[in-house]
């Protein structure tokens, strides 16, 4: 019996080819978009889930209640791990984490890799299994990943071999103690080499420093430890250790937190590290809002396809009312009618799914390239993914196929045989479906336009410095940053195309090396405290980057002390003139006098507000990037000359020069990805909606052909006929606008709240999205409506 249902279903699909193709196309597009987006979300949510101890591992961070609001910072001070282990027995293990580039040399072979400075507990806390050897048992040990070990040693046994390594300007001899598997793509940690934290060249100066925040900290609590109780237990220690900050915050008039505290150390669950962007500081983090938007987009596209399927199935079914009546007259039960129509839904959904799986496999490389994702084809065949796909398939067949089947099974046999049933455009259920379909389309169009406007704003908003014709060069580890700066200045001195050369301890934007870092230091001035971002620069930095000096002067080549600060820090100082004010940033160095104040500039992305900033030339933070201001003529040739010069400065390091304006734009890759997704989703939703609307208009006009003929015979004009056909559709789309516009306003305002700098939503953008959907819909049904309006009434009256 079931076999017969599917045989008849196949014949009906072939009989109604146009509707079948529209349904198949719609479901295939929707399934493909959904599967790709769900795979992307699955990949992001899988980050760090392979660590066995993940539920007990936490990432501590500070929160200060400043007068301007709550301010979290994820960077820790050096002595914190030792203090936590000594004072809190619940801390089972802990490790600091700081990474950068390093250079390895073995038998004349040079490799540039990423190194992680960690503590001995790191490999006991995290699940990076050893392939050979052991962990970091001695200070001179390093651990390599398989790829690095294979590249460096070939078929030799790496364990026990000695290699020279440089990270920060000095060379040391290390012994390979172990080899781990390569770090998975879905890991928040990104390194090829690991060594003990004490090997960091700044460690001796920082070991007892409670002011400089320069690394991440991870702790593993004993099983069963309550996180909130542990945080509460930390508070007396924080209040005592940072008493001066707490008192300063109270004097400044800051409002305490809901727990009555001015400064707290809280614990971020390690499992949330990749998806929690409320705590700024972790590279490649992706917000839950972003992932939820992807799932909502996937659901919307699938819902549009389902509505299309329901509308077209009901519309097509009304052309088969006599078939239903005849089946019932011959004794068919309602359940058998349901099974027949549901079999057609199952068959077409199954065909769409069978096309979707290989299509996703084929499109996945393009998806990765387009959206910068590292999702792999293996996710497609994971049990959980297959479960979701099959679950979605069953849900679509039940919803999209079940309603039309039930609708047809309840038709009266006598009326169906007499042909007294007509398809209505504005019936309550059908009207609701059309409204939902176009509300989704209008919502996606609105979101597309707003994300595009925000992306355009981010790329064109004045950042306070001149990023055009400035080339950024990562220094790497082969040569000291200050030495590299002087060598490059000498080599470019006679080049008329080079205007100036300088250096900085972070990149402006996100360069080709993917690095961007700055040091946070807690300062006190007149009984007030502030965490200030400190950056090491070379002289001519203000000139090279085109910063606007408000007071004082830029650094010169003879300066050995002095600070240049931004407006925000000058406001915090509260002095009539900041020039000459002396600032002490540690207990070792003498105070430094402020020599200049520059206008605020966005040294971070526009996601973040401008914070107090100090530029110095004499700190022990190394210069990591060089900046070359060049003339706009023949930029490719200039890049080649810099590459040649760099080959003589650091012969074993690859030249990774990039333009600063491109680096700035690279910070907004997530927003660009989201805009692309909205463009594709909105296009798919509009096309699917219009295909369904076109087919629905054909069915409605077909059933009203005789009515149209009579109206024309009675003197109705073509305009009257056009209005008759389009009136109900226009009314439904206008209702969809009323539904979609407030939703778009709410959701996009919520998304924009994640930016310190953002556009304001204009009401005419949302109205324009609705009018665009209305225009496309009118064009879709206009052809069939005009065709019906100009058909001779005699032909219309003969149609039945």
PyMOL commands that set and color helices and strands:
alter all, ss='L'
color gray80, all
select helices_A, chain A and resi 2-15+17-45+54-56+80-87+122-125+146-153+197-199+203-206+227-241+243-251+270-272+288-318+321-329+334-371+377-381+383-409+413-418+428-460+481-492+541-545+567-573+635-649+660-666+669-703+705-713+718-752+763-789+793-798
alter helices_A, ss='H'
color red, helices_A
select strands_A, chain A and resi 57-66+69-73+91-106+109-118+130-133+141-145+162-166+171-180+193-196+212-213+216-221+263-269+470-474+498-504+519-525+528-536+549-552+563-566+582-583+592-598+613-616+625-630+658-659
alter strands_A, ss='S'
color yellow, strands_A
deselect
rebuild
show_as cartoon
